[in-house]
Every structure is written in C-alpha cells, then in structure tokens.
Amino acid sequence: MEKAYKLEFGNEKGGELYMNCCGCSQTEPLHSFGPALKPHYLIHYVLSGKGVFHTGGKEYPLEAGYGFLIEPGQMSFYQADEKEPWTYIWVGFAGSRAESYVKNMGISTQHPVFRSEKSDELYGIVRDMMDHNTFGISNELRRNGLLHIFLSVVAQSTPVTEKSESDKANQYVSRAVEFIQRNFCNPIKVTDVADYVCINRSYLYTLFQNSLGMSPQQFLATYRLTKAAQMLMIPDLPVESIALSCGYQDPLVFTKAFKQMKKVSPSVYRRQMLQDENRANREHLRQVEDFIEKVGKLVPGGEP
C-alpha cells in the first residue's frame, strides 16, 4: 500500500526540457515498483526511511538524503524497507536537451545514485510544482522553470563520477573549443576561455599543446582567420566588416594577422580566390574546410 500524491502533465508540447510528472509517496513496508520501464527520465529523492534500488544488475541500498535516476527505457525495480519504509519525491521530465543535461550532471545508468543535503529545498520545489497543477501557459512555464531549479539543486549536490585525467583533459579542451566557436566574433582573450572552463591559463596552454599541437592563442587566431577566409569568398562583404565579425576591433590588426597566416593581404587573397581557379587556391580552400571540420568534431553536436 502506498500513499501517493502525483500529477501527470499531458499538455506539455515538447521542447528542450519539460516536465512529464511529479509527486510525493509515503510507502508501506516492502512496497515496490517494477521491474518496469519508463518512457521519460525520472529522478527520485528519499526524504525519510530506507529502501533499495535495482538496475543494470546492481543493487543500491538507499536512505534519506539519497536519490536515484531512471533513464527512458531502463529496466528498474525499487522497494521500501520492511522496518523503515521510505518517503520520497519524484520528478519526471523529457526534451531534446534532457540527455545532455543529465549527462553533465554526472548521473547515468552506470552511476545512477546521488546524495544531496538539500532535502527541504528539493521538497519545496516539488510542492510548488504540485501547487501549480492546472492547465494554462502560466502554470506550464512555472513548472518547467521549477524543473530547471530542481535539476540545478541536484547538479550542485551530485558528486561527479571520478574520471581519468585524459577524460578530464578532453572535456576541458572540448569546452574551450566550444566557447571559442561560439564567441570568436567577440573580442575575447585566452583568459576569458580559461575562466569559462574554470582552469588557469598555463594549464589550458598545456592541454591545447598536447591535444591540438598549438597554444590556445594560436587556435583562437587560426579559427578567427579561417572563418575570415570563408567570409572573403563573399565578394560584396567589406574587409572591415569581416574583421569585426571575427573579433578584430582594428582592421589593420586583422590585416596584419591575416597576412602573417596566409602570406597575402585579405584583399589580395579574395582576388586570387575569386579570379584564379588554380591548384594552389583549391588547396587553400581545402585547408580552410578541413580546419573547420576538425573543430566541429572536437565539440559533439557543434556547428562549424
């Protein structure tokens, strides 16, 4: 027997992240669920008592302060303790970004359990979700906003699974490249990149040298100038506008950097590329395309 207060929201229209359901259960001794599958993500958090969670051939004894993740299509089973049955809250969610959010939070099918000391805050969020349970855009926006807060609290409290040094290094480089990819048009510096990935500049330098064979500064300049070379194929786009579009506030600085990399000025490069279809020019274009493609592969789902 279970005293459950739950809500299913069938009016959600999809998107990057949205709620499917939420609830709170006060269970009887040995009350269980499963083995069964769920079509969306579920996070349970234990408020009091004890129980056990089974998934992937493993058993996880849990008590107050612990939570667990169930992924879509994941066979799972959980059961309340015989002497101290648990009370728990849960939130179900889905969306095109749900998988990446969960992954970045550090919980997964392989490591589904987390610990949080923010019991009151998590319970309060779920109660707020349940209090705004009626149809309408106002409550729908509120519930989905509360979902983000709920996941944020879980993410703060989740001990991220220990990764190897190579995995950590690859993650730092990937995030740094993504930041450059998204912000090359702004006047960013290497210190901004290092601050974004939360490491010091010297360590970022070492990671880039080991991974890409160039410094972060060289990579930033190469990416900007490679993008500029692409833009120069647009005949009516002024060189000054290309400089600003690639993060150079001073067109003269841009011209000097471009000439240092390509051995010719931007205007000469454009003229040669547009007028001469020779082998050397085709090779230049191939190098531009190869570099942009390489950058895209460094960032999963990234766009060149």
N, C-alpha and C positions, 0 to 999 in steps of 0.2 A: 504494500500500500504506500502511496506517495501523495503528499500534499503539495501540489504544483500550481504555480501561478505563471502561466505562459501566454505569450502573444505571438501570433503569426501575422506577418505583414505581406499581404498578397498584392498590394497595389504598387509596389516599387517597380520602376520602369527600367532599371538597369543603370549601368554607368561604370565608373572606375571602382567605386566601393559603395556598397549599400547594405542595409540590414535586411535579413530574412525573418528573424525571430529573436526573442529574448525571454528570460524567465527566471524564476527562483523556485527551488524544490527543497522541501523538508521531507526526507525519506524515512521509511520504516526500516528496521533491521533486515539486512540481506536483500533489500530492494535492488533490482538490477535492470539494465537495459542492454539489449543485444544478445548475441553478436548481430550487428546490423550495419548498414551503410547509410550515409547521409549525402544529399546532393550538393551541400554547401559546406563552408568552413564553420566549425563550432569551437568556441573556447569556453570551457567550464572553469569555474574558480570556487574552491572549497571555503566556505565561511566558518564551518564548525564540523566536528566529528571526523570520521575516518572512512576510507573506502579503498578500492583497488581498481586500477585501470589496466586493461589488457589490449594490446595492439601489436602487430608485427611480430608475434611470437614472444613478446616480452610482457612482464607484469610490473606495474608501478604502484606500490603502496603509497597512499596519499593521505594527508591530514590538512587541517586548517592552515591557510596561507599558501597552499599549492594549487596549481591549475594545470589543465592539460588541453592540448589541441587535437581536434579530429579534422582531418582533411577530407575533401569531397571524394567519395568512392573508397574510403578507407574502412576496412572491416575492424570494428572495435566492440569492446564489451566493458562495462563498468558496473560495480556493485558496492552497495553500502556495507559498512562493517556490522557485524552481528550485535556487538555491545554498544558501540558508539556510532550509529548511523549518521552519515553526513548531511549537511545542508549546503547547497551550492547554488550559484547563479550561473547563467549561461547566455551567450550571445552568438547568434548565427549570422553569417554575412557572406557576400559574394561580390563579384565585379571583376572587370578586366585587370585591375591592379591588385586584387586581393592576394594572388600568389606571390607577387614580388614584395608586397608589404610584409606578409607573414615570413617569407624567407629572410628579409632584412632584420626582422625582429629576433631571429636566432632560434626559432622553434620550427620543428618539422616532424615528419613521420618518424625519422630516425631519432630525434630528440624532442619528444612532444611535451615534456613536463617543464614547468617553470615555477618559480617561487616569487611571491610578492608580499610585502608588508603593508600594502595599501588597501587592506580589506574594506575599510569604511568608504574610501573613495570609490572603489570599484562597485560596491553595493549601491552607493548613492547614484552612480551613473545609470545603472540598470533600472533602479526605481524611477529615475527621471524618464528613461525610455518608456517604461510601462505606464507612467502617468500621462504621457502624450501619445496615446494609442489610437486616436481616431483618424479617419480619412481626411486628407487635406494637405496642401503643399506646405503649410506652416509646420505641422507636426512631422511630416516626412523629412523636411530639411533639418528639423531639430533632432530627430532620431539619428539621421545619418551623421550629423555633426557630433552627437554624443558617441557614436560608434568610433569616430576618429579619436576622440578623447580617451575612450576605453582602451583602444589599441595603443595609444600613446603611453598610458599608465602601465600597461603590460610590458611594453617595449622598454620602458625605463627600469623596470624591475627584473627583467629576464636576464639571467646570466648567459651571455652568448657562448655557444659551444666553442671550446678551445680549438683553434685552427693552427695548422702548421705555419712556420714562418714564411714559406713560399706562398701559401694561400693568402696570408695577410698582405704580403708584398704585392701580389697580383691584384688584390682588392684595392689597395691604395693607388696603384698605377691606373687601374680602370676608372676609379672615381675621379682622379686628377685629369685624365684624358677627357672624360665626360664633361667636367667643368670647363676645360679649355674649349671643347667642342661647342658648348652652349654659350660661351662668353667671349670668344675670340674677337667679336665685333666691339667689345667694350675695352677700355684702356686698362685691362688687368695686368698684374705683375705676378711673378713667380711666388712672391709672399702671399698673395691672395689665394693662389692654388694650394699652397701648403696649409694655410689657415683653414681652407674649406675641408680638407681631408684630415685635419687635426694632427699633423705631424710637423716637425721642424724642417726648415728649408734644406739643411745639409742631408738629412735622411731621404728627403724627396729626391735630391740630386743623385744619391747612391742608387735608389730604386730605379730611376729612369735610365741611368747608365747601364745597370745590369739587365734591364728588361728591353730597352729600346736602342741602346748604344749611343744615346745622346742625352744632354742635360735637359732639364725642364725648360730652360730659357731657349735652347736650340729647338726643342719641339714646338714651343709656343710660336716662335718666329717662323719655323717651317710650315706649320699649319696655317698661319695667317697668310704667308706669301703664296702658299699653294692655293688657298682659296682666292687670293687676288689674281693668280694666273688664270683661274677659271673665269673670273669676272671679266678679265681683259678680252675674253672671246665675245663679249657683248659690245659691238662697235660704238654705240651711242652713249655708253656709260663713261662719264668723265673720270680721269685718273684720280682726281681729288676725292670724288665720291667713293671710289674703290678703296682709297686709303682710309677714309673714315669708317667705311663698312667693315674693315679688317682690323680696327682698333688703333690705327695710327692717327693721332691728332694733327701731326705735322706732315704734309705731303712730301716735303723734302727729306724727312727722315725715312718715310716709306720708300721713296725713290732710291735712296742710298742703300737701304736694306735689300730691296728687290734686285738692284744691280749687283750687289755683293753675292747674292744667291744665284741669279740667272746670267750674270756676266753682261747683261744689257739692261737698259732702262725700261720701265714699263711701257712707254710709248713705242720704243723700238721693238720690244717683244711682241706687242699687239700687232704691229705692222707686219712683222715677219710671219707670225702665226696665221694672220688672215690672208696674206698675199702669197705666201710660199707654202706649197704642199710637198715639201721635200722630206726626205727620210729623217733628218735631224729634228725637224719640227714635230713630226709624228712621234718621235721618241720622247720629246719634251712632254707632249700631251699624255703619252702613256705613263710617264713617271708621275705626272700630276694625278692621274686616275688611280694608279697603284697606291700612292701615298694615302689618298682619301679613303680608299677601300681598306687599307691596313688599319687606319684609325677607327673605321666603323666596326671592325672585328674586335677591337680592344674593348668596346662597350657593347654588351649584349643589348640588342634592341635599339642601338644608337643609330642615328641618321648622320651620314657624312655631311 
